[in-house]
Amino acid sequence: MLSISSSFLYALLTNRVLLVDFGPDMVDLFCEPFHNSTWFLPRDFTFKGRANTPEFRETYSLGKLLRREEEEEEQKKEMPYVASLLQLFLSYDNDDYDKLFFKSETQPLLEKVPWLVLRSDQYFAPYLFLMPCFRAELDRMFPDDKETVFHHLGRYLFSPSNQVWGHITGFYDAYLAKADRRIGLQIRVFSLDKTPASLILSQVINCIQEESRIIILPNASLFGQFYTELNKMYKEWNEKAGATVVGVYRTNHEEIQVLGSSSHNMKALVDIYLLSMCDVLVTSPRSTFGYVAHGLAGLTPWILQSQDIEDEEQRVKEPACRRGVSKEPCLQFHANYYDTNPDHREPGGPVPVIMDCEDFQYGLKLVNRRV
């Protein structure tokens, strides 16, 4: 969802049509966003099913083309050879030549290419704001609020299918609708060996302990232990209070991420939308799952602090969580040439709506003002 929304924004800026190539595990998740049309890539498209292969990247990627032109030292002052199709490889593991896509000087070449096959797993919209060739149009599209770029794109593009929406509304009506306050917890654990579950649980409790009269939706986590412990703790609290003050609910019982599973993806999407219906969101750092939830909600999240894995006493950092600086997702990679333009990061720099992510050292995100 992060990469598709970024791709859609790029398509709008360059007057292109967005087509998506969903696998079998994705086709039943969303409704068609465009009236009387489809955004699915035609089944008989020449390169369908081949775009993810190393051979395709070697032959058609923009980065490989620019590398070959440099190595051959041809057409030094002219645009490289123009193909009828190019791949834009914008995933986390792209190289320096792939990242040249984000230089304005590369865009005139791409304007001449009819088909662009974009592969990405990142929210690269912030980088479009760094490109002088797009800045004026982006200011017209988002004149006052740069923190709602994903919110608007996501709300427009992504409407859950009837089946997914049925699960969302069924759970919401049964457990969340009557709550005075809903706090959504999204807990992402990268390694229990380095950060014990007990430490994370203490951190979560410290973060939310001053809230009252709430409904908590904790999972959005693949670790059932968090739900079990929170449910036990608040059950005892309710018994002492003589009433249900706090309810703890979990939407599904998935314990591991299952790639390529339609059922698993559907449950994940249900979790995301239920989180987006909460009044407050507490999310794990560096979690793209959390990014989508608070982006759709249009909420600035509370982000759990990364714990010090070298701390032998395993103390919970204080404060346990901090308010995010923006509603926007984080772009978790940046192009190498960005380091040569440090003024972008400084107050009053040429792009004051871009700053470092609070939860990822090398990331970038959109903000309304620097903090």
N, C-alpha and C positions, 0 to 999 in steps of 0.2 A: 504493500500500500504506500509506503514511503517513496519507493523508486517510481511507481506508476504515477503518483501525483506530481513528482518532479518532472517526469517525462512529459506529462500533459502540459505543464507550465512551459516547458521548452517548445512543445508543439505549438502552443498559442503564440509564443514569441516569434516563431519562424514560419507561421502560416502553413503548418503541416497537419496531417490527419493522424491521430493516435490509434494504432491497432495493437491489441495485446494477444500474446500467445500463451494462454493458460493451459496447464497440464490437466489431466483428468481429475486431479485432487483439488482443482480450483474452480472448475466451470460452474459448480452449483452454489457458489458462495454469494454472488452478487447479481443484482438485476442489471439489465442493459441501461447505461446512463444516457444514451443519446436517442431521442425520440425518432421512431420510424427508421432506425438504422441499427448497425451492430458494430461493436468495437473488437470483435473477434477476428483474428487473422484468418483469411480463407484457408480451408483445408488443403487446397491444391497449390498453395503458394510454393514457389520453386525451392526456397531454402528452409521451409518449415521442418523442424526437427534436427536441423544441421547447425543452427546458429550457436549452440553451446559446445561444439566440438573444437579441439585445438587446431584442427586443419582449417576450419572456417576462420578462426581468429588470425591465423598465420597469413591467410590469403586476403581477407577483406577488412581487417581492422584498421582504423585510422592511425593508431599508434605504429603498427608495422609499416604502413605506407610512409609515414613521416620518417621513421628510422631508416628505411631503404633509401629515401631521397637524400638523407644526410650522409649516409655511407657512400653513396655513389657520387655525391657532390655535384649533382646535376640541377639545373634550373635554380640556381642559388637565389635569384631575386624574383622568381616567378612562382606561381602556385604549382603544386605538384600535379601529377597526372590525375585527371578527374574520372572516377569510375561511376558506373550506374548504381552501385550499391556499396556502402561502407558500414562496418560495424563500429559502434562507439562502445568501448569496453570501459565502463565506469564502476566496476566492482571494487571491493576493498583491496584486492591484490593486483590492481592495475599498475602499470609502470609509468615512468616519467613521460614517455612519448604518448601514452594514452591520455595523460592528464593535460596535454597540450590542447585538448578539446576546449578547456576552460579559458583559453586565451582568445581575445576578440579577433586577433589576426587570423585565427584558423577558421572563423565562421564564414568568410566569403567563399572558401573552398567548399564547405558543406552546403552552401546555398545551391550549388550546381549539381548536387547529388540527389537523384530522385528518391532513392530508398535508403533510409538510415535504420540499421538494426541496433537498437540500444539494449545493452545488457548491464544491469546495475542491481546492487543490493543496498544502495545508500539513498539517503535523502539529500540530493545534491542541489536542491533549490537555493540554499544560501550562496552557492558559488555563482549562480546566474546573476545575483545582485552585485557581485564583485566585477562583472564584465561590463566595461563601459558601453559596449554596443547594445546592451539590453536595459541599461539603468533607467533611461528616460521612460521607456514603455512600462517598466515595472513600477515606477513611481506613479504613473497614471492608473495602473491596475490596482495598486494598493497605496493610495495617497496618504492615509492617516495611520494605519495600523499594520506594521510589518510583522507583528506577532501572530497574525491570524491567517497567514498564507496557507499553511497546511489545513487549517480549520475550514476555510472556504473551499479549497480544492477537494479535500476529502469529503466534505458534505455534499458536494456536487457530484463527484464521481462514484462514491461507494454507497449504494443502497442495498442492505442485506436482502437476500432472496427470501421468498415467503417462508421457506422451511426454517431458515436461520432466524428470521424475525419472529416466527412462532415460538421458538425456544427462548428468545430474549424476552418477549412480552409475558410469556408464561411464568418465567422465573421472577421477573420484576413484580408482576401483580401478586404472586404468591408470597414473596418474602420482603420486598423492598418498598412497595408503594406506600405503606402506612408509616414508614419511619419518619421521625422528625429531622433526622440528619443521617446522611449516608456517607461513610468514608470507605473508599475503595483502596485496597492494599494490593499492590502488584510486587511480588517478591521474586526476584531473579537471583539464583545462586549459581555462581560459576564454578565453585569448588568447595564442597563441604570439608575436604581435607584441610584446606587453608583457613576457612572461615566456618567454624562449627555452627550448627543450627541453633544451639542455645544462645550463642552470641547474637546472631541475627534476630532471634525472637525477642531478646531483651532490648535490642535496638528499636524494633518495631513498637514494642509496648511503651518505651520511653517517648517515642515520637508522638503517640496518640493518647497518652495517659490523661491529658487534661481535657479531652473532649468528653461530653456527656450526652445522653439521650441520642444514641447513634445506632445505625446499622452498619456492620462491617462486612465487606465482601473481600476476604483475604486472597482467595485463589481463583484466579490469576497466579498461581504458583504450582510448579510440578512436584512440590514436596508436601505431602499430606501432613507431615509432622507439625507444620506451622498451624494448619487449621485445627488439628487435634488439641494442641496446647492452648491456643487462644480460646477455643470453644470451652475447654475445661476451666480455664481461669475465669472467663466471664460468666459461666454457669454458676460458679461459686459466688461470684459477685451478685448476680441476680437473686440467688437464694437468700443472701444476707439482706438485700434490699427489699425482698418480699414482692418483687415485680420484675418483669422483663425490661430492664433498662438498656441492656446491650444484647443484640443478637449477632451471632457469627454464622455466616453462610458461605458455602462453597458450591460453585456451579457444576463442577465435574470432578472426576477422580482419576484423571490422567496423571501418571507419575513420571513419564518420560516423554521427550519430544519424538514424535513419529513422523519422519519425513515421507512425503508422498501419499499420506493418508487423507482422504476426503473427510472422513469422520473426525479425525483429530483436528484438521484445519477448521472445520465447522465449529467445534467446541471452543477453539481458540478465538474465533471471531465473535462468538457469543460472549465470551469473557471480556473481550475488548469493548464491545458495545455496552455491556452492563457496567463496566468500570467508567465509561464515558458518561453514564447517567448519574454518577455520584456527585455529591456536593463538594467533596474534598478528595484529593488523590495523593496517596503516598506511594512512591515508586522506587525501584532499585536503580542505582546508577548504571548507565551504559545499556539500558534495556530498550531495544527498539519496540518491544511489546508495549511498554509503558509510554514511549513517545507517541505511538498511535492513539492510545487511549486518552491521554491528556490533550493531544492535539485535536481530536474529534470533539472533545468536551469543551474546548476553548478555555481550559483551566491552567493556571500556573501550578505545577505540582510541588509537593514537599518531597525532596529527594533524600533518601537514606545516605548517610555518609559511608564512603568506602572504609572498611575496617583495616587497621594495621595488622597485617598477618605476621609481623615480627614481634608483636606485643605478646610476650609469654604469659602475662597475667590475663590476657583476653578481656580487657576492659572495653566497655562500650564508649565510643567517642561522644563527647558532649560539645555541642548539641548533637543528638542522635540523627537529626535530619535538618536540612536547610531549605528554605523556600527557593525555588528555581528563579532564574532571572528572566524567563520568557516562557510563553506557552508553546513555542516552536520546538520541533524535534532537533536533534543534534546531527550534523554531518560528521561522521566519525572518520573521515580521512581528509587530507587537504593536499593540493598540488604543491610540488616542490618549489615552484617559483613564488609562492605566497611568502615564503620566508625572506625573500629579497625585498618585500614591500611591507616592512613592519609598521609603517604609518597607518595601514588599514586597521591596526589593532588599537591605535591611540585615539583618545577623545579629540574630536575635531578633525580626524583623518578624512580621506576622501569618501569612505563608506562607513559612516557612523552607525549604521544599523547592523553591523556584523561584529561579533565578539567571540571570545573563546567559550566553549561549553564548560559549565560548572562541574560536570561529571565525567568529562573525558579530556585528557590533557591536550590532545592534538586535534580536537574537534572545533567546529565553527557553528554558530547558530544566529538566527535573525532576532533582533531585539528592537524595541521602539526607541530606547535610549541606552547609553552605556552606564553600567553601574560599577 
